[in-house]
């Protein structure tokens, strides 16, 4: 009861802010929030400037750190918010007024039990950037290296914990009262959001992500990652090499520096493709403020707080899906969705094939420079309700990241399509991972894996045979219930004597499949 009262009060505060910006629409279809929105709507401002997503972005900015991060998370959910609103939220500026240098000093000395003067010979009191989670200062270490120091915002953990409780409460209500929305996994979505912001609030995780990406691109000078100073990094402080470069939305400055914009886009496309398909670990927030062009024309990225991972099997599904779209094989696109389990098996493959064609044909009928693979995926996710597709967070985050990457490419070289530049990489990856050689390799690996498990299978079989000889094999009652086709209480215990010779064979086969 106390939790409900506390969250209702906070919900009314949020609703008032949304009403001032005429952005109540997210609350109007959410259980108890519908009543809150209805009450507040009587006082809502009308004719506020901007599209719904733009108005919502301004309201979320006013609500503070948690909701700025929530807006960024919602920008990856066109299936939930609609494509236009998700796109507008992707441009949400993660900026807040800076906190004072006294807090920076206090946090620094608490984390390292050292004064700033002992750690740095110079430290700028004015931050160069202030976001919802942290702000950044330039400094020089006592051994003369120029660095950027990221400091976590004071009290941010408490703010986010309070708002996370509210989001869980709303998600639980949605799952209980809105059966049609359960496929969107509201509680799991909040859990994913919590995991993301929790990692952002421990700067050691961001430092580790940067170090991992630096390893992935070791030996590739076209894409660079700042070196981490681990001796000056902790949970609330991250120190990294200070980088210098031109933001990737300043095309004129790039040209003035004697750098070919097309080369910049090509390197960006190669880097993004390698992150996703080669490594399965990608920078999920590579907007112009986080991606720079160095004086040698190569790229350098910063801010590794939001990262995405794609496992090998998902990469293969995604590769086949994209190949199907690019070759016009919409039937294969549909089959991949069913094979991956993204669409329930009882749905029609033919109907999904038709939906895929309806989405792709208008896009691929345009000039190559205007084709957006990210928008294609966004529109594909928009049909999820019709086919009861469950949310796929890894693909939604990837789609948002592709959209940001495409935006960078279009600003830098408007007449060039970054995916066309990356085509040789795409073809090589397809050949290596989806061609006949790859299928033979998978089959061989599967046989080797099975062979490696044989000693364990034989050992388990001998144990089972010994159990049979000594009097029987004890099966879980639920297993017996399934075999008999009857409902059996979980607490029921039974002993079953396996006296038929073929029982050992059945058990060995089960062990083989299970392993």
Number of C-alpha atoms within 10 A of each C-alpha: 6 7 11 11 10 13 19 18 13 15 21 16 14 21 26 22 21 28 23 18 25 23 27 26 17 16 20 15 13 20 18 16 21 16 14 21 25 15 14 20 21 9 12 21 13 12 8 13 10 12 13 19 25 22 22 26 28 20 25 25 20 16 15 19 24 21 21 26 21 20 27 22 22 25 28 26 28 22 22 19 18 17 20 16 21 25 23 18 28 24 16 20 15 17 17 18 10 17 15 12 14 10 13 21 16 14 18 22 15 12 15 15 10 12 13 17 11 10 19 18 14 15 18 14 14 15 19 12 16 21 17 21 26 23 22 21 20 21 22 19 20 13 9 11 13 17 22 24 23 24 26 25 21 17 9 16 16 10 13 21 14 14 18 19 15 19 22 18 17 23 21 17 17 22 19 12 14 13 9 11 17 17 14 21 18 20 19 14 19 21 14 14 18 18 11 17 19 15 16 21 20 17 24 20 18 21 25 15 20 24 16 14 19 18 12 15 17 12 10 12 12 19 24 22 23 20 16 21 16 13 10 17 21 18 17 20 22 24 27 23 19 17 17 11 17 20 20 25 20 14 17 11 14 23 12 9 15 11 19 15 22 18 15 24 28 21 20 27 24 21 21 22 21 20 20 19 23 16 17 16 20 26 25 22 25 25 23 19 14 15 24 27 26 20 14 12 21 19 24 22 22 21 20 23 23 17 21 19 19 19 13 15 10 16 19 18 17 19 19 19 20 18 18 17 22 13 8 16 16 23 18 18 23 23 18 21 19 19 12 13 12 16 21 15 11 8 14 14 19 13 13 22 17 14 17 23 18 13 19 20 12 11 16 17 10 11 10 15 15 15 19 20 20 19 20 20 22 26 18 17 23 18 16 18 16 10 16 17 20 19 22 14 17 14 21 22 23 22 24 27 24 23 23 20 23 24 17 23 25 17 17 23 19 16 14 19 22 28 22 15 18 20 14 12 18 20 12 12 18 17 13 14 20 15 12 11 12 14 13 11 13 13 12 12 12 12 12 11 12 15 12 11 14 13 11 14 20 14 11 15 18 14 12 18 18 13 15 19 13 10 13 16 17 14 13 15 18 17 11 15 14 11 9 10 9 10 11 15 10 10 9 9 12 10 12 12 14 17 13 8 10 9 14 17 11 11 16 17 14 12 16 15 9 7 12
